[in-house]
Amino acid sequence: MEALRENFIFLLPLFLINLALIAVALVDLVKREKVPGGSKWLWGAAIVFIQYLGPLAYLVLGRKED
């Protein structure tokens, strides 16, 4: 039981950071009319299903202005 508690304390901040990245990326995606490099559906799937890398890729690559 102690090992579970130690892992939880380590994993909780990582989970919250991931959740925040997903939320910020999805809100930005919904507000934009067009996104470069693909469709909104493709970016949305990447943001939700590819942990950490999906939201970071969108925030770095998908937010570029045309």
C-alpha positions in Angstrom: 0.0 0.0 0.0 2.9 2.3 0.7 4.3 1.8 -2.8 1.0 2.8 -4.3 1.0 6.0 -2.2 4.5 6.9 -3.3 3.7 6.3 -7.0 0.5 8.3 -6.6 2.4 11.3 -5.2 4.8 11.2 -8.2 2.1 10.6 -10.9 -0.5 13.1 -9.8 1.5 16.2 -10.9 2.3 14.5 -14.2 -1.4 13.7 -14.7 -2.4 17.3 -13.9 0.2 18.8 -16.3 -1.1 16.5 -19.0 -4.7 17.4 -18.3 -3.8 21.1 -18.4 -2.0 20.7 -21.7 -4.9 18.9 -23.3 -7.4 21.6 -22.0 -5.3 24.5 -23.3 -4.7 22.9 -26.7 -8.4 21.9 -27.2 -9.7 25.3 -26.3 -7.3 26.9 -28.7 -8.2 24.4 -31.4 -11.9 25.1 -31.0 -11.4 28.9 -31.2 -9.4 28.7 -34.5 -11.1 28.8 -37.9 -8.3 27.0 -39.7 -5.3 25.1 -38.6 -2.2 24.5 -40.6 -1.0 21.0 -41.4 -4.2 19.1 -41.3 -7.8 19.2 -40.2 -9.2 20.1 -36.8 -10.4 16.5 -36.3 -6.9 15.2 -36.9 -5.4 17.7 -34.5 -8.1 17.0 -31.9 -7.4 13.2 -32.1 -3.7 13.8 -31.7 -4.3 16.1 -28.7 -6.5 13.6 -26.9 -4.9 10.3 -27.8 -1.2 11.0 -27.9 -0.3 11.8 -24.3 2.0 14.8 -23.8 3.3 14.8 -27.4 -0.1 15.5 -29.0 -0.9 18.7 -27.1 2.8 19.9 -27.3 2.9 19.2 -31.0 -0.3 21.2 -31.6 0.9 24.1 -29.4 4.2 24.3 -31.2 3.2 23.4 -34.8 -0.5 23.7 -35.1 -0.8 27.3 -33.9 1.4 28.8 -36.6 -0.4 31.5 -38.5 -0.9 31.1 -42.3 
